[in-house]
Amino acid sequence: MKKLIGFAALVFLASSCVYYDVEPHYDRDRFIGFYDVEEYSRTYKDRTFYEIQITRSRFDREVYIDDLYIPGFRVYAKVDFNNIRIPRQVIDGYEFEGSGSIIGNKLRLDYRVTDLYSYDPTDYCEITAWR
């Protein structure tokens, strides 16, 4: 009888556990907006100043970065909490890839750009951008 009561208690406890499958919330809105950019090219040892805009994609975890590196280019990126990643992609003969993060209003991004139609070296860039 004691074994039966112990077994019943064990079954009750096991069946009363509730498991919640919570998907993480990717807040891409913290990235959305206009940024003033200071870009440093490690390849060419050159600084450039320009503006980019980050907008929402139709997918939950993705954003678009407009005017990155060359005006008129639109690069897509994936957001993961405070981190942003530019997956390898080719736009008008330029290959992009990189990653970065945002803290407050400051965005840092390291990326590389390769011109696939010329023999120029790959350009490794670091940007610091503020809203």
N, C-alpha and C positions, 0 to 999 in steps of 0.2 A: 504494500500500500504506500509506503514512504517513497519507493522508487517511482510509482505512478504519479504521485503528487509532484515530485521533483522533476519528472519528465514533462508534466503538464505546465509547470512553471517555466521551464526552459523554452517550450514551444510558445508560450504566451509572450515571453520577453523577446524572442526572436521575431515573432510576427508583429510586435508592436513597434519595431524600429522603422523609422521613416527615412527614406533616402531622397534627397532633393538634388536633382541635376540642374545646377545653375550655370548658365552660359555666362562667360565674362562679358562685361559691357565695354565696348570699344568706343570711347567718346572722341570721335573724329572732329567734333565741333571745336575742340580746343586748338585745332590746327587751322581752321578756316579763317581767311582774312588776307589783307594786303601786308606785305613785309618789305622793309628796306634792307637790302642785302649788301654785305661786304664779302666779296669772294676772293679767296687767295688760291692761285694756281701754284701747286708745288712743282709742277713740271716746268712752267715758264717763269716762276718767281715774280708773278705779277698780281696786283690787286685791282679789282674792278668793283664798281658800285652800281647797283641797279635795283629794280623793284620786281617782286614776284607776287602772284596771287595764288592762294590755295583755295580750291572749291570742292564741293561735294561731288562724288561720283554717284551713279545710280545703285552701286553696291554698298552695303553697310560699312565695310572695313576699308574702303578705298577713297582716295582723294585725287584730285588733279593738281599738278603744280604747273602753272602757266608762266611762260617766259624764263624758264630756268636755262641758263647757259647762253641760249640764243633767243632773241625776241621772236615770238610766234610759236615756239615749241610748247607742246603740252605733254608732260610726263605724268604717268599715273604712279601712285604709291600706295602701299598698304600700311594701315595704322594698327598699332598694338599697344594700348594704353598710352604711355608717353613717348613711345618709339615710332619711328616711321622708316619704312624700307622701300627703296626703289628697286623693284625686280628688274633683271636684265630685259631691256627692250630696245628696239631699233626704231628711230624716228628720222625719216628723211636722210638715211645714210649715216646717222650718228647713233652709236650704241651707248646707252646709259645704264648705270647700276650704282647703288649706294645705300647708305643708311644714316640715321640721325635720331635726334630726340628733341623734345621741347620741355622747357622748364619755365613756367610763367609765360612771359611774352617773348622769350628768347628761343629761337630755333637754331640748332646746330645740325649741319648736314655735311657728310663726307661722301663724295661720289666721284666716279670716273666717267670720262667721255672719250670714245674712240671714233675718229673719222674713218669710216670703212672704205672711202673712195680715195684717200690720199695716204701717203707714207708718213704723215705727221705722227709724232709719238702720242701715246695715250695721255690725256690731260687729267691729272689727279687734282681735284678741287676740294676746298674746305670753305663752307659758307657759315657765316653767323648772320642771322636775320632778326630784326625786331619789328613788332607790330606797333 
